[in-house]
């Protein structure tokens, strides 16, 4: 802060002056001006819309004026009470404050982050299913997710016109479209919490994109948090969670 001119006040008189922007010369409103002597604060005033301030009458002695305003460099000005008065013009320099970096995260990304934490918790406690984390995938070098399914108890792979589907090995279900014939009990597949259409291939996703896989071979083993999926997952459920880039 630069003082343009000097201030002096007559005994028993008021301290007054004007505060401006150091760069543009425009008057600054809402500048806090504190007048003190030693450790004692004698007055606090705020500049008006034209940058002017004025205190109540003050006694003789050396004074210190402190100027503060958000976005500007604070500063002080010392003066002695003399037998003459001259208004002071004070220029305050703006301070360019750097804001902290802000990361914008979409609602969908936040949901996925929460879902992955929940997956880690279920995998840690072995909550009724078979779990493959990222470390398991790297260790097994699975070229396709169907390779993982061969390691899951109660699960088998069935070929449907060249598409490998995951089915329960514990039985069959009645296919009403084929005259009540017995058909493989194909498990439903969900990706990032969204259930895919019937016939969705387990190999539709590159294993390198996968964060984790959890497999439930029947409705009774599905965790309570997925209760809404039990009806569609009579034969079992495979949940695939993708990595966050």
One Martini backbone bead per residue (centre of mass of N, CA, C, O) as a GRO file, in nm:
protein
  245
    1UNK     BB    1   0.097   0.035   0.021
    2UNK     BB    2   0.032   0.377  -0.068
    3UNK     BB    3   0.116   0.707   0.021
    4UNK     BB    4  -0.049   1.010  -0.084
    5UNK     BB    5   0.079   1.169   0.129
    6UNK     BB    6   0.004   1.334   0.433
    7UNK     BB    7  -0.098   1.311   0.770
    8UNK     BB    8  -0.273   1.560   0.972
    9UNK     BB    9  -0.372   1.660   1.304
   10UNK     BB   10  -0.547   1.822   1.520
   11UNK     BB   11  -0.612   1.872   1.820
   12UNK     BB   12  -0.914   1.712   1.871
   13UNK     BB   13  -0.950   1.577   1.598
   14UNK     BB   14  -0.989   1.436   1.289
   15UNK     BB   15  -0.963   1.153   1.085
   16UNK     BB   16  -0.897   1.178   0.730
   17UNK     BB   17  -0.988   1.020   0.402
   18UNK     BB   18  -0.873   0.832   0.105
   19UNK     BB   19  -0.945   0.531  -0.085
   20UNK     BB   20  -0.764   0.359  -0.343
   21UNK     BB   21  -0.678   0.223  -0.637
   22UNK     BB   22  -0.359   0.172  -0.752
   23UNK     BB   23  -0.439   0.125  -1.065
   24UNK     BB   24  -0.723   0.295  -1.126
   25UNK     BB   25  -0.820   0.516  -0.891
   26UNK     BB   26  -1.051   0.400  -0.755
   27UNK     BB   27  -1.268   0.396  -0.521
   28UNK     BB   28  -1.288   0.241  -0.189
   29UNK     BB   29  -1.503   0.041  -0.047
   30UNK     BB   30  -1.503  -0.127   0.255
   31UNK     BB   31  -1.272  -0.014   0.426
   32UNK     BB   32  -1.077  -0.092   0.693
   33UNK     BB   33  -1.022   0.143   0.967
   34UNK     BB   34  -0.753   0.153   1.202
   35UNK     BB   35  -0.705   0.322   1.512
   36UNK     BB   36  -0.390   0.357   1.690
   37UNK     BB   37  -0.220   0.335   2.025
   38UNK     BB   38  -0.031   0.107   2.038
   39UNK     BB   39  -0.253  -0.126   2.194
   40UNK     BB   40  -0.474   0.085   2.127
   41UNK     BB   41  -0.799   0.116   2.015
   42UNK     BB   42  -0.973   0.408   1.895
   43UNK     BB   43  -1.072   0.319   1.590
   44UNK     BB   44  -1.351   0.219   1.366
   45UNK     BB   45  -1.377   0.229   1.011
   46UNK     BB   46  -1.562   0.282   0.696
   47UNK     BB   47  -1.575   0.319   0.380
   48UNK     BB   48  -1.738   0.461   0.141
   49UNK     BB   49  -1.844   0.486  -0.191
   50UNK     BB   50  -1.584   0.713  -0.213
   51UNK     BB   51  -1.352   0.622   0.005
   52UNK     BB   52  -1.439   0.756   0.272
   53UNK     BB   53  -1.306   0.878   0.592
   54UNK     BB   54  -1.408   0.926   0.954
   55UNK     BB   55  -1.346   1.031   1.267
   56UNK     BB   56  -1.342   1.092   1.573
   57UNK     BB   57  -1.221   1.259   1.806
   58UNK     BB   58  -0.876   1.303   1.899
   59UNK     BB   59  -0.600   1.281   2.066
   60UNK     BB   60  -0.298   1.324   2.129
   61UNK     BB   61  -0.052   1.171   1.917
   62UNK     BB   62   0.052   0.880   1.808
   63UNK     BB   63  -0.043   0.710   1.504
   64UNK     BB   64  -0.221   0.421   1.362
   65UNK     BB   65  -0.300   0.300   1.034
   66UNK     BB   66  -0.525   0.039   0.926
   67UNK     BB   67  -0.567  -0.141   0.615
   68UNK     BB   68  -0.865  -0.330   0.499
   69UNK     BB   69  -0.926  -0.565   0.217
   70UNK     BB   70  -1.066  -0.773   0.017
   71UNK     BB   71  -0.810  -0.827  -0.230
   72UNK     BB   72  -0.600  -0.665  -0.050
   73UNK     BB   73  -0.330  -0.510   0.067
   74UNK     BB   74  -0.223  -0.457   0.358
   75UNK     BB   75  -0.179  -0.152   0.572
   76UNK     BB   76   0.025   0.119   0.701
   77UNK     BB   77   0.002   0.440   0.894
   78UNK     BB   78   0.191   0.700   1.019
   79UNK     BB   79   0.125   0.954   1.281
   80UNK     BB   80   0.099   1.293   1.388
   81UNK     BB   81  -0.024   1.524   1.599
   82UNK     BB   82  -0.091   1.832   1.470
   83UNK     BB   83  -0.151   2.184   1.394
   84UNK     BB   84  -0.243   2.032   1.126
   85UNK     BB   85  -0.435   1.968   0.820
   86UNK     BB   86  -0.422   1.667   0.598
   87UNK     BB   87  -0.542   1.485   0.376
   88UNK     BB   88  -0.544   1.145   0.280
   89UNK     BB   89  -0.412   0.933   0.020
   90UNK     BB   90  -0.485   0.587  -0.034
   91UNK     BB   91  -0.318   0.306  -0.187
   92UNK     BB   92  -0.436  -0.012  -0.296
   93UNK     BB   93  -0.323  -0.335  -0.362
   94UNK     BB   94  -0.388  -0.590  -0.536
   95UNK     BB   95  -0.458  -0.942  -0.476
   96UNK     BB   96  -0.358  -1.236  -0.631
   97UNK     BB   97  -0.549  -1.515  -0.577
   98UNK     BB   98  -0.500  -1.854  -0.557
   99UNK     BB   99  -0.678  -2.109  -0.629
  100UNK     BB  100  -0.763  -2.404  -0.569
  101UNK     BB  101  -0.784  -2.693  -0.693
  102UNK     BB  102  -1.055  -2.826  -0.893
  103UNK     BB  103  -1.257  -3.116  -0.878
  104UNK     BB  104  -1.475  -3.250  -1.109
  105UNK     BB  105  -1.748  -3.460  -1.012
  106UNK     BB  106  -1.958  -3.675  -1.103
  107UNK     BB  107  -2.225  -3.847  -0.999
  108UNK     BB  108  -2.146  -4.117  -1.132
  109UNK     BB  109  -1.858  -4.128  -1.014
  110UNK     BB  110  -1.940  -4.129  -0.717
  111UNK     BB  111  -2.105  -4.389  -0.728
  112UNK     BB  112  -1.869  -4.572  -0.818
  113UNK     BB  113  -1.684  -4.523  -0.580
  114UNK     BB  114  -1.882  -4.639  -0.373
  115UNK     BB  115  -1.915  -4.920  -0.505
  116UNK     BB  116  -1.615  -5.007  -0.477
  117UNK     BB  117  -1.606  -4.997  -0.171
  118UNK     BB  118  -1.827  -5.210  -0.131
  119UNK     BB  119  -1.680  -5.436  -0.274
  120UNK     BB  120  -1.435  -5.450  -0.084
  121UNK     BB  121  -1.602  -5.530   0.163
  122UNK     BB  122  -1.723  -5.794   0.055
  123UNK     BB  123  -1.452  -5.931  -0.019
  124UNK     BB  124  -1.332  -5.927   0.269
  125UNK     BB  125  -1.602  -6.092   0.393
  126UNK     BB  126  -1.732  -6.297   0.211
  127UNK     BB  127  -2.051  -6.226   0.107
  128UNK     BB  128  -2.155  -6.524  -0.039
  129UNK     BB  129  -1.922  -6.517  -0.255
  130UNK     BB  130  -1.724  -6.460  -0.543
  131UNK     BB  131  -1.394  -6.300  -0.567
  132UNK     BB  132  -1.241  -6.043  -0.790
  133UNK     BB  133  -0.974  -5.861  -0.800
  134UNK     BB  134  -0.725  -5.692  -0.944
  135UNK     BB  135  -0.503  -5.884  -0.840
  136UNK     BB  136  -0.631  -6.143  -0.950
  137UNK     BB  137  -0.633  -6.069  -1.249
  138UNK     BB  138  -0.325  -6.033  -1.275
  139UNK     BB  139  -0.244  -6.320  -1.175
  140UNK     BB  140  -0.426  -6.488  -1.395
  141UNK     BB  141  -0.429  -6.373  -1.686
  142UNK     BB  142  -0.704  -6.298  -1.806
  143UNK     BB  143  -0.837  -6.280  -2.129
  144UNK     BB  144  -1.118  -6.368  -2.003
  145UNK     BB  145  -1.395  -6.382  -1.802
  146UNK     BB  146  -1.457  -6.683  -1.848
  147UNK     BB  147  -1.201  -6.786  -1.700
  148UNK     BB  148  -1.311  -6.719  -1.416
  149UNK     BB  149  -1.574  -6.895  -1.412
  150UNK     BB  150  -1.417  -7.174  -1.392
  151UNK     BB  151  -1.349  -7.098  -1.069
  152UNK     BB  152  -1.655  -7.122  -0.992
  153UNK     BB  153  -1.868  -7.240  -0.786
  154UNK     BB  154  -2.171  -7.335  -0.942
  155UNK     BB  155  -2.044  -7.290  -1.237
  156UNK     BB  156  -2.122  -7.254  -1.590
  157UNK     BB  157  -2.070  -7.291  -1.939
  158UNK     BB  158  -2.261  -7.175  -2.222
  159UNK     BB  159  -2.362  -7.225  -2.554
  160UNK     BB  160  -2.506  -6.948  -2.761
  161UNK     BB  161  -2.439  -6.912  -3.065
  162UNK     BB  162  -2.123  -6.839  -2.965
  163UNK     BB  163  -2.218  -6.758  -2.673
  164UNK     BB  164  -2.103  -6.706  -2.356
  165UNK     BB  165  -2.265  -6.833  -2.071
  166UNK     BB  166  -2.380  -6.802  -1.742
  167UNK     BB  167  -2.438  -7.085  -1.526
  168UNK     BB  168  -2.596  -7.295  -1.330
  169UNK     BB  169  -2.497  -7.622  -1.187
  170UNK     BB  170  -2.776  -7.694  -1.008
  171UNK     BB  171  -2.960  -7.658  -1.276
  172UNK     BB  172  -3.279  -7.600  -1.413
  173UNK     BB  173  -3.521  -7.455  -1.635
  174UNK     BB  174  -3.820  -7.356  -1.755
  175UNK     BB  175  -3.913  -7.338  -2.106
  176UNK     BB  176  -4.200  -7.209  -2.236
  177UNK     BB  177  -4.108  -7.158  -2.540
  178UNK     BB  178  -4.029  -7.495  -2.540
  179UNK     BB  179  -4.245  -7.668  -2.400
  180UNK     BB  180  -4.116  -7.710  -2.105
  181UNK     BB  181  -3.828  -7.719  -2.131
  182UNK     BB  182  -3.508  -7.765  -2.037
  183UNK     BB  183  -3.289  -7.507  -1.918
  184UNK     BB  184  -3.050  -7.317  -1.859
  185UNK     BB  185  -2.941  -7.135  -1.571
  186UNK     BB  186  -2.911  -6.818  -1.634
  187UNK     BB  187  -2.721  -6.557  -1.546
  188UNK     BB  188  -2.705  -6.250  -1.440
  189UNK     BB  189  -2.574  -5.930  -1.559
  190UNK     BB  190  -2.368  -5.672  -1.413
  191UNK     BB  191  -2.276  -5.321  -1.480
  192UNK     BB  192  -2.232  -5.091  -1.259
  193UNK     BB  193  -2.540  -5.183  -1.150
  194UNK     BB  194  -2.636  -5.279  -1.441
  195UNK     BB  195  -2.864  -5.467  -1.593
  196UNK     BB  196  -2.853  -5.686  -1.838
  197UNK     BB  197  -2.943  -5.842  -2.096
  198UNK     BB  198  -3.036  -6.118  -2.211
  199UNK     BB  199  -2.735  -6.272  -2.336
  200UNK     BB  200  -2.501  -6.149  -2.208
  201UNK     BB  201  -2.168  -6.137  -2.244
  202UNK     BB  202  -1.890  -6.193  -2.044
  203UNK     BB  203  -1.690  -6.095  -2.302
  204UNK     BB  204  -1.761  -5.774  -2.341
  205UNK     BB  205  -1.520  -5.732  -2.137
  206UNK     BB  206  -1.224  -5.612  -2.060
  207UNK     BB  207  -1.018  -5.707  -1.804
  208UNK     BB  208  -0.856  -5.430  -1.793
  209UNK     BB  209  -1.138  -5.271  -1.705
  210UNK     BB  210  -1.140  -5.424  -1.435
  211UNK     BB  211  -1.188  -5.419  -1.083
  212UNK     BB  212  -1.437  -5.632  -1.036
  213UNK     BB  213  -1.578  -5.957  -0.922
  214UNK     BB  214  -1.909  -6.097  -0.855
  215UNK     BB  215  -2.047  -6.419  -0.739
  216UNK     BB  216  -2.388  -6.559  -0.745
  217UNK     BB  217  -2.538  -6.889  -0.751
  218UNK     BB  218  -2.786  -6.757  -0.587
  219UNK     BB  219  -3.035  -6.587  -0.422
  220UNK     BB  220  -2.938  -6.655  -0.120
  221UNK     BB  221  -2.636  -6.513  -0.170
  222UNK     BB  222  -2.749  -6.240  -0.196
  223UNK     BB  223  -2.722  -5.946  -0.088
  224UNK     BB  224  -2.936  -5.720   0.057
  225UNK     BB  225  -2.858  -5.472  -0.133
  226UNK     BB  226  -2.983  -5.677  -0.382
  227UNK     BB  227  -3.294  -5.737  -0.356
  228UNK     BB  228  -3.401  -5.613  -0.634
  229UNK     BB  229  -3.252  -5.872  -0.800
  230UNK     BB  230  -3.377  -6.151  -0.728
  231UNK     BB  231  -3.597  -6.198  -0.942
  232UNK     BB  232  -3.380  -6.181  -1.189
  233UNK     BB  233  -3.178  -6.389  -0.997
  234UNK     BB  234  -3.250  -6.700  -0.968
  235UNK     BB  235  -2.967  -6.825  -1.092
  236UNK     BB  236  -2.803  -6.560  -1.050
  237UNK     BB  237  -2.501  -6.339  -1.006
  238UNK     BB  238  -2.310  -6.096  -1.203
  239UNK     BB  239  -2.064  -5.856  -1.100
  240UNK     BB  240  -1.929  -5.574  -1.273
  241UNK     BB  241  -1.638  -5.363  -1.219
  242UNK     BB  242  -1.506  -5.073  -1.320
  243UNK     BB  243  -1.267  -4.865  -1.386
  244UNK     BB  244  -1.121  -4.560  -1.287
  245UNK     BB  245  -0.966  -4.304  -1.483
   0.00000   0.00000   0.00000
